[in-house]
Amino acid sequence: MVEQNFFWGSNIRFLRNRMKMSQEDFAARVSISRSKLAAHESGKTANPPVEDLYRFSGFFRMSIDTLLRVDLSRIGELKLRELEAGNDVYIAGGQIRVLAITVDRQNRENMEYVPVKAKAGYAAGYHDPEFIASLPKFALPNLPKGGTFRMFPTTGDSMLPIPEGSDVIGRFVDNWYDLKPKTLCVVILKGEQDMVFKQVTLTGRTFLLESLNPLYAPYEVKAEEVVEIWKFHSFHSKDLPNGTADLDVVVRMMQEMKGELQELKAGLGG
């Protein structure tokens, strides 16, 4: 009989350390005691309870099989980040995704631009090298080295005072846990939701998305609904930011409140 190596305890410890969390903080996040977590990490729990297997698998967005049988400390950094982003081959049912990019003749990364006409198809084609290669591409001076950048169009006025219709340059975020609360990002979502430009706060397995324009209510999306995140770097626009945007917002809010009060009085009969 061939001896099977299991990496449950070492993987839990490895992933926790990557998140820069103490045992006490991490135990609180997964709702177990610190002593029980220490037993898991030290290998003293030879047969982890089923509820703990599902608890850790759900938190890390990795399959139980991966956490048990794959030594995560020995796989490549890119594949590891893909796993941490929720793209586990056992969970997603597909191949681990590698970020598709294009390069120029000097083997330097291009910046791709996602025009409005390609915006709706990006969530489906983001992983397809042929789709990415079909996008307009260009180089921009003075971008920080070591990152991957992409330009996305914006629509609507939810991010005022950034002018409506601006093009936003974002830097690819490969580790979502690095995001600070209320970080401006372009978020690529599955399905018809397309892409949004919002302030992003990660809370457990949920993202809180907030507009700069207070007229738009914040909302939450589950982490599994997120395909990619691009941290705001800069924006390009032919229009200047509207210095009166804040006053306009206040006026519109007051008008809406006045309308609601009138409706309330009418409902009360006077």
Backbone torsions as a table, in degrees:
resi	resn	phi	psi	omega
1	MET	NA	129.7	-178.5
2	VAL	-78.6	130.6	179.5
3	GLU	-72.4	132.4	-178.9
4	GLN	-102.3	126.5	176.3
5	ASN	-86.9	137.3	176.0
6	PHE	-120.3	141.9	-173.1
7	PHE	-120.6	23.2	-175.3
8	TRP	-53.3	-57.9	-175.5
9	GLY	-63.9	-46.0	-178.7
10	SER	-66.9	-33.2	178.0
11	ASN	-68.9	-41.2	178.0
12	ILE	-60.6	-46.1	179.6
13	ARG	-64.2	-42.5	-178.5
14	PHE	-62.2	-47.0	-178.4
15	LEU	-68.2	-37.9	177.6
16	ARG	-63.1	-43.7	179.5
17	ASN	-64.6	-34.8	176.8
18	ARG	-64.2	-29.8	178.1
19	MET	-84.2	-1.4	179.0
20	LYS	55.7	45.7	179.7
21	MET	-116.6	140.8	175.1
22	SER	-73.4	163.6	177.4
23	GLN	-60.4	-39.6	-178.6
24	GLU	-63.4	-47.0	-179.1
25	ASP	-66.2	-41.9	-178.0
26	PHE	-67.4	-41.4	179.1
27	ALA	-59.2	-38.7	178.2
28	ALA	-65.4	-36.7	-178.5
29	ARG	-66.7	-35.2	-177.5
30	VAL	-101.0	5.4	173.1
31	SER	62.4	46.6	170.2
32	ILE	-132.7	169.8	179.5
33	SER	-77.6	156.9	178.9
34	ARG	-64.9	-37.2	-179.8
35	SER	-64.9	-36.5	178.5
36	LYS	-69.0	-39.6	176.2
37	LEU	-62.3	-43.9	179.3
38	ALA	-60.6	-37.1	178.3
39	ALA	-65.9	-39.9	176.4
40	HIS	-61.6	-49.7	-174.0
41	GLU	-67.5	-31.1	-178.4
42	SER	-84.7	-5.9	179.8
43	GLY	84.7	8.6	-179.7
44	LYS	-75.7	-17.0	176.1
45	THR	-93.6	89.6	-174.3
46	ALA	-67.6	-34.8	179.9
47	ASN	-125.5	85.8	-177.3
48	PRO	-57.4	135.7	177.7
49	PRO	-59.1	150.4	-178.2
50	VAL	-57.5	-40.1	-178.7
51	GLU	-64.1	-32.1	177.6
52	ASP	-73.1	-36.3	176.8
53	LEU	-58.8	-46.8	179.6
54	TYR	-70.3	-34.3	-179.0
55	ARG	-62.8	-49.8	-179.1
56	PHE	-71.4	-38.7	178.5
57	SER	-60.6	-43.7	178.9
58	GLY	-66.1	-39.6	-177.9
59	PHE	-67.4	-45.4	-177.2
60	PHE	-83.6	-8.2	-176.6
61	ARG	58.4	36.6	176.3
62	MET	-126.2	148.3	-179.0
63	SER	-68.5	156.2	176.2
64	ILE	-59.7	-39.3	-179.1
65	ASP	-61.0	-41.9	178.0
66	THR	-63.8	-45.8	-178.2
67	LEU	-65.4	-30.3	-179.2
68	LEU	-83.3	-42.7	-164.3
69	ARG	-108.5	-13.2	-177.0
70	VAL	-107.4	125.3	175.5
71	ASP	-77.9	97.1	-172.9
72	LEU	-66.2	-22.8	-179.7
73	SER	-72.7	-10.1	-174.9
74	ARG	-113.3	-0.4	178.8
75	ILE	-91.1	165.1	-177.3
76	GLY	-64.9	151.2	-177.1
77	GLU	-61.7	-40.8	-178.2
78	LEU	-63.6	-46.0	178.6
79	LYS	-65.2	-36.8	178.7
80	LEU	-63.3	-42.1	178.7
81	ARG	-66.6	-33.4	176.0
82	GLU	-64.9	-41.1	176.8
83	LEU	-61.9	-43.8	-179.5
84	GLU	-66.1	-25.4	178.0
85	ALA	-81.1	1.2	177.3
86	GLY	95.7	11.6	-176.8
87	ASN	-101.0	50.2	178.1
88	ASP	-71.3	129.3	-177.3
89	VAL	-59.5	-31.4	-179.0
90	TYR	-78.6	-29.9	-179.3
91	ILE	-86.8	-46.7	-174.6
92	ALA	-79.3	-21.6	179.3
93	GLY	75.4	21.9	-179.8
94	GLY	-143.1	-173.5	179.4
95	GLN	-79.8	145.3	177.1
96	ILE	-60.8	128.5	-171.6
97	ARG	-82.5	138.9	171.1
98	VAL	-110.5	133.1	-178.7
99	LEU	-59.4	122.0	179.8
100	ALA	-80.3	130.8	178.9
101	ILE	-137.0	170.7	171.5
102	THR	-126.8	156.8	-179.4
103	VAL	-131.0	159.6	178.0
104	ASP	-89.4	-171.6	-176.3
105	ARG	-67.2	-20.8	176.8
106	GLN	-92.6	13.1	179.0
107	ASN	64.0	28.8	175.9
108	ARG	-100.0	141.9	-177.7
109	GLU	-62.7	134.5	170.4
110	ASN	-81.9	164.9	166.2
111	MET	-104.1	120.0	178.1
112	GLU	-86.7	147.0	175.7
113	TYR	-113.2	129.1	179.1
114	VAL	-97.2	97.2	-178.4
115	PRO	-68.7	165.0	-177.5
116	VAL	-56.2	-39.7	-177.0
117	LYS	-67.0	-22.0	178.6
118	ALA	-100.0	-4.8	-174.4
119	LYS	-59.2	-44.7	-177.2
120	ALA	-66.7	-28.0	-177.8
121	GLY	-91.7	-4.4	-174.4
122	TYR	-65.5	-41.4	-177.9
123	ALA	-61.3	-24.5	178.2
124	ALA	-92.9	-27.4	-174.3
125	GLY	-109.9	6.8	-175.0
126	TYR	-58.9	-28.5	-176.5
127	HIS	-96.2	-1.2	-175.8
128	ASP	-93.7	112.0	-179.2
129	PRO	-55.8	-34.2	179.9
130	GLU	-68.3	-39.4	177.6
131	PHE	-64.5	-45.9	-179.9
132	ILE	-63.0	-39.5	179.7
133	ALA	-65.4	-24.2	-179.1
134	SER	-79.7	-12.4	-177.6
135	LEU	-76.7	149.4	172.6
136	PRO	-58.7	145.2	-177.2
137	LYS	-140.2	150.7	-179.0
138	PHE	-160.3	173.1	177.8
139	ALA	-116.0	144.4	179.4
140	LEU	-127.0	128.8	-177.6
141	PRO	-70.4	158.1	171.9
142	ASN	68.3	18.8	172.1
143	LEU	-76.5	144.6	177.9
144	PRO	-58.0	141.8	-180.0
145	LYS	-78.1	154.3	174.7
146	GLY	86.7	5.7	179.7
147	GLY	-121.1	164.8	174.3
148	THR	-110.6	126.6	-174.3
149	PHE	-119.4	149.1	178.2
150	ARG	-146.8	149.9	-178.8
151	MET	-110.4	133.6	-177.2
152	PHE	-126.5	144.1	175.9
153	PRO	-80.0	151.6	174.5
154	THR	-117.5	151.8	177.4
155	THR	-134.0	154.4	178.1
156	GLY	82.1	177.1	-176.1
157	ASP	-113.2	22.1	-176.5
158	SER	-71.3	-14.5	-177.4
159	MET	-114.2	21.2	172.3
160	LEU	-54.7	140.6	17.2
161	PRO	-87.6	4.3	171.3
162	ILE	-64.4	123.9	-172.2
163	PRO	-57.1	141.0	177.3
164	GLU	-60.7	136.3	-180.0
165	GLY	85.7	9.4	178.1
166	SER	-69.7	157.8	172.1
167	ASP	-102.2	127.8	-174.9
168	VAL	-107.6	130.3	174.8
169	ILE	-95.5	126.3	179.5
170	GLY	-122.7	152.0	176.9
171	ARG	-103.8	129.6	-175.5
172	PHE	-60.0	131.2	178.7
173	VAL	-103.6	111.7	-178.6
174	ASP	-92.2	-18.6	176.9
175	ASN	-125.1	103.8	-175.6
176	TRP	-63.4	-23.8	-179.4
177	TYR	-70.1	-13.8	178.4
178	ASP	-78.2	-13.3	-176.4
179	LEU	-71.3	130.6	173.8
180	LYS	-82.7	155.2	179.6
181	PRO	-55.3	142.5	177.0
182	LYS	62.5	33.4	175.7
183	THR	-77.3	128.9	177.9
184	LEU	-69.2	126.2	-176.8
185	CYS	-147.8	153.9	163.2
186	VAL	-91.2	122.6	-176.9
187	VAL	-111.6	122.5	178.1
188	ILE	-93.7	122.3	-175.3
189	LEU	-112.9	155.1	177.3
190	LYS	-73.0	157.0	172.5
191	GLY	72.7	-151.4	-172.9
192	GLU	-74.9	-12.5	-177.7
193	GLN	-66.4	-23.6	170.8
194	ASP	73.1	-121.1	178.9
195	MET	-136.8	147.6	-179.9
196	VAL	-133.9	154.0	177.8
197	PHE	-114.2	107.2	-170.8
198	LYS	-144.0	167.5	166.1
199	GLN	-80.9	128.6	-170.7
200	VAL	-114.7	131.4	174.3
201	THR	-131.1	122.8	179.4
202	LEU	-90.1	122.8	177.6
203	THR	-126.0	98.2	-177.2
204	GLY	66.6	-116.8	179.6
205	ARG	-106.7	21.0	-177.4
206	THR	-130.1	141.6	175.3
207	PHE	-104.8	130.4	171.4
208	LEU	-94.2	123.3	-178.0
209	LEU	-111.7	122.9	-176.6
210	GLU	-126.7	139.8	175.8
211	SER	-86.0	155.5	171.7
212	LEU	-72.5	-30.6	178.4
213	ASN	-79.3	115.0	-175.3
214	PRO	-66.6	-9.8	177.0
215	LEU	-70.8	-16.6	-179.5
216	TYR	-101.1	125.6	-177.8
217	ALA	-74.7	142.9	175.2
218	PRO	-68.9	158.1	176.8
219	TYR	-149.5	166.6	-176.4
220	GLU	-114.4	148.3	171.6
221	VAL	-132.5	147.3	178.0
222	LYS	-73.7	149.1	-177.3
223	ALA	-58.5	-34.2	-178.4
224	GLU	-70.3	-11.9	176.5
225	GLU	-86.0	-8.6	-176.6
226	VAL	-94.3	130.3	-179.9
227	VAL	-96.3	-52.6	179.8
228	GLU	-142.7	157.5	173.2
229	ILE	-132.3	132.1	-180.0
230	TRP	-122.8	113.5	-177.5
231	LYS	-71.8	134.0	-178.0
232	PHE	-57.4	129.7	174.6
233	HIS	-113.0	-49.0	180.0
234	SER	-164.3	171.6	174.7
235	PHE	-135.3	154.7	179.0
236	HIS	-123.3	133.2	-178.1
237	SER	-153.4	149.6	174.4
238	LYS	-84.6	-8.7	-179.2
239	ASP	-106.9	147.7	174.2
240	LEU	-81.6	147.5	175.0
241	PRO	-56.3	139.9	-177.7
242	ASN	-80.2	111.4	-177.9
243	GLY	-68.9	-16.7	-179.3
244	THR	-98.4	12.1	-175.3
245	ALA	-60.2	-43.2	-178.2
246	ASP	-61.1	-42.7	178.8
247	LEU	-65.0	-40.8	178.1
248	ASP	-60.3	-41.7	179.9
249	VAL	-61.9	-43.8	-179.6
250	VAL	-62.1	-44.5	179.9
251	VAL	-60.8	-44.4	-179.5
252	ARG	-65.2	-38.2	177.8
253	MET	-64.2	-41.6	179.7
254	MET	-64.9	-39.2	178.1
255	GLN	-63.6	-40.9	178.5
256	GLU	-65.7	-41.1	178.7
257	MET	-63.8	-40.2	178.5
258	LYS	-61.9	-42.6	178.2
259	GLY	-63.4	-41.1	179.6
260	GLU	-65.3	-38.7	178.2
261	LEU	-64.7	-40.1	178.5
262	GLN	-64.1	-40.2	178.8
263	GLU	-65.8	-38.4	179.9
264	LEU	-65.8	-42.5	178.4
265	LYS	-62.7	-42.0	179.5
266	ALA	-62.5	-38.2	179.5
267	GLY	-69.6	-26.8	178.9
268	LEU	-88.8	0.6	176.7
269	GLY	83.8	31.9	175.9
270	GLY	153.3	NA	NA
